[in-house]
Amino acid sequence: MYPHERSLVKQLADKPFALIGVNSDRDIKKLRKVLKDKNLTWRSFQNEQDYGRISESWGVRGWPTLYLIDAEGKIRYANIRGKAIDRGIEKLLGEMGHEVTIKQEKEEKPAKKKDDGEETEEKKDDRKDARQD
């Protein structure tokens, strides 16, 4: 999931597009490390806020939950996946006069390190990412 999100941010940098994340991790240090290690450059908010949980306000029942919101702040698409996300973004930007075609970019993966069989946080994160893609 993260490679595709990074690709969207890159491809749509000059368009009226914003990617915003909400993270359910409670450990801020761990969250900051993940944001840095995974190169997540978009705004990311912690779910727990002074006024309550963002997930409760938005009716989120599972992670990840994706919403495409138009320029007027209306949710136009909810819980879409894969190419449907790209088509939804293309449609919404098209309605604003920005014709775009989102390309499916493949991100190069770094060379694998020798696996010693030990379960690390990085391996857990990679498994989590794979399930979300």
N, C-alpha and C positions, 0 to 999 in steps of 0.2 A: 504494500500500500504506500509506504513512504516514497519509493522511487517514483511512482506515478504522481504523487502530490508534488514532489520536487520538480518534476517535468512540467506540471501545470503552472506552477509559480514562475518558472523560467519562460515558458512559451507565452504567457499572458501578462508579462511584466509591464507592457505598455498599454494594457487594456483596463477598463474599470472592473477589475476582478480582485477579490481578496479571499485568501484562505485563512480561516481562523480555526484553531484547535481548542478543545477542552480536554484536559488530562485528569484522570481519576487518581493518579498517584498522590499519596499524602506526604511522601518524603521529598521535600523541595530539592535537596542536594542531589538525590538520585534522578529526579526529574530534569534538573539542569544538565546533568551528565548525559542523559538520554538525548536531550535536545541538541547538545553539542556533538555527541558521537554519531547521531543519525543525521546530522546536518539539517535540522528542521528550522528553517529561517522565518517561518510565518509566525504570527502572533499565536500564543498558546496560553490559555487561562487554566488555572487550577480549578477543578470542579467545586471544591469547598470554598465558599465565599462568606463574608460576614452576614449577608442576607439569606443564606441557605445554599443549597446545591444547584448549580446550573442545570444539571441533568434532570432534577425534579421540576424546575421551571419549564423546561422544554419537553418534558414527557419522555425522556430517554429511558429505554428499558434494557438496552444492551450496548456493548461497545464493539466496533465503532458504529455510530449512527451518523448518517450523512444527510445534510439538508442543503438544497440549493435555494438561495434566497434572492429575489429580484431586487431591482434598484429602489423599489418602494417598500422594501422590508417584508414582503409577503413570501411565505414558504411556497415555492412552486413545485419542488420535488423533495420527497423524503424517502430515506432508506433505499436509494438506488445504488447500483454497483456496476463495476466494469465500464464498458463502453457507453452505457446509459448516462453515466456522469458526464462524459465528454459531450455527448449529444445534447444534454440539458444545458450545459454551459454554452455551447455553440448557439443554441436556440435563444437563450436569454441575452447573450451579447448581440446576436443578430437583431433582436427586437430593439436594441439600443443603437443600431446602425453600425455595429462593429462585426463585420463578417469575418469569421475565423474558422479554420479547420484544425482541430487538435490532432497532432501527430503522436502516434504511439512510439515513444522513445524507449529504447532498451538501455538501461544503465549498466555500465561495466561493473562487475563485482571484483573486489580485491582478491588477490591470490589467497587460497585457503591455507591456514596454518595447520600444522600437524595436530590432529585431535588426540589428546591424551586420555579421552574418555571422561574427564572431569566435567561436571555440570557447572558452568559459569553463568553469571548474569547475562553476559553477551550472548551466549548460546540460547538462554531462555528468551531473550529479546528477539533474536533471529527467528526462533520457532514461532513466537507470537506474531511477528511481521508476516511470516509465511502463511499463517492461518488467515490473516486479514486481507491478503492479496487476492 
